[in-house]
Amino acid sequence: MPGGRLTQQERQQIAQGLADGLAYAEIARRLERPTSTITREVMRNGGPTAYRADLAHRATERRTRRRRQAAPRGAEAPALGHGRDVEAVREYEEMFTTLLMGQGLPKMMSRVLTCLYTTDAGSLTASELVRHLQVSPASVSKAVAFLESQGLIRRERDEGRRERYAVDDDVFYQSMIASARSSAQLAEAARQGVGVLGPDTPAATRLENIARFVDFVAESLIRAAEQAREVLHIKHETTSGGADDRN
């Protein structure tokens, strides 16, 4: 992270900026920090409405102590491929996890999904997830079951017949479609209420407006997902084809 870890004074400036209604980008500009640093700092310490500089600073100190205690003396951080910095990757994973949590995904599910998104293979076994996240097999099992039910990951088997959990572009498309279908069910339930409560009543009108809104958003989401999938798929094929032609 450019400039090292945030100081207590910088955290106080962040708190003041939030109180003044400043955007993360403006706070970051004033502190000469990346916007992602400010976003991560705020989201993992209560969010914009509950952020407190003193509590955030103490929480960071506790996390740092836990990491030092967890690492054996004299042990070095494992090397990563492609010249990646271990600490920078860890910080990024924390930021991405925090953002997923801010969107409503539970913490362990967010950690597993982040882990899968940031691995080059795009898939990991349960034991690999346990080792990377330093959690129990039961926690991983519960998380992957939830993520699979939401269409965010899929199961596959490698050559050794080991079960792996994977993410890719198509899985994210399927998740979008599943979300749209769930919204469609909400719209249908709202319309059922119109008949129960009686047409032209205020409650029925409200439910009908909800159904129309949700229908429109769901249909738009499906169209956008299908268009994006088609465009990105064609672009990938064209790029791959061009590379083959040059060879």
CORRACOR-V66414 format. One record per backbone hydrogen bond with DSSP energy under -1.0 kcal/mol. NH is the residue of the N-H (numbers start at 0). CO is the residue of the C=O. If there is no record, write none. Layout:
nh = {NH	NH}
co = {CO	CO}
This chain:
nh = {3	10	11	12	13	14	15	16	17	18	19	20	21	26	27	28	29	30	32	37	38	39	40	41	42	43	44	46	50	55	56	57	58	59	60	61	62	63	64	65	66	67	68	69	70	74	83	88	89	90	91	92	93	94	95	96	97	98	99	100	101	103	104	109	110	111	112	113	114	115	116	117	123	128	129	130	131	132	133	134	139	140	141	142	143	144	145	146	147	148	149	150	151	153	155	157	160	163	164	165	166	171	172	173	174	175	176	177	178	179	180	181	182	183	184	185	186	187	188	189	190	191	192	194	195	196	197	200	204	205	206	207	208	209	210	211	212	213	214	215	216	217	218	219	220	221	222	223	224	225	226	227	228	229	230	231	232	233	234	235	236	237	238	239	240	241	242	243	244	245	246}
co = {0	6	7	8	9	10	11	12	13	14	15	17	16	22	23	24	25	26	27	33	34	35	36	37	38	39	41	41	46	51	52	53	54	55	56	57	58	59	60	61	62	63	64	65	66	71	80	84	85	86	87	88	89	90	91	92	93	94	95	96	97	100	99	105	106	107	108	109	110	111	112	113	164	124	125	126	127	128	129	129	135	136	137	138	139	140	141	142	143	144	145	147	146	165	163	161	157	155	123	153	121	167	168	169	170	171	172	173	174	175	176	177	178	179	180	181	182	183	184	185	186	187	188	190	191	192	193	197	200	201	202	203	204	205	206	207	208	209	210	211	212	213	214	215	216	217	218	219	220	221	222	223	224	225	226	227	228	229	230	231	232	233	234	235	236	237	238	239	240	241	242}
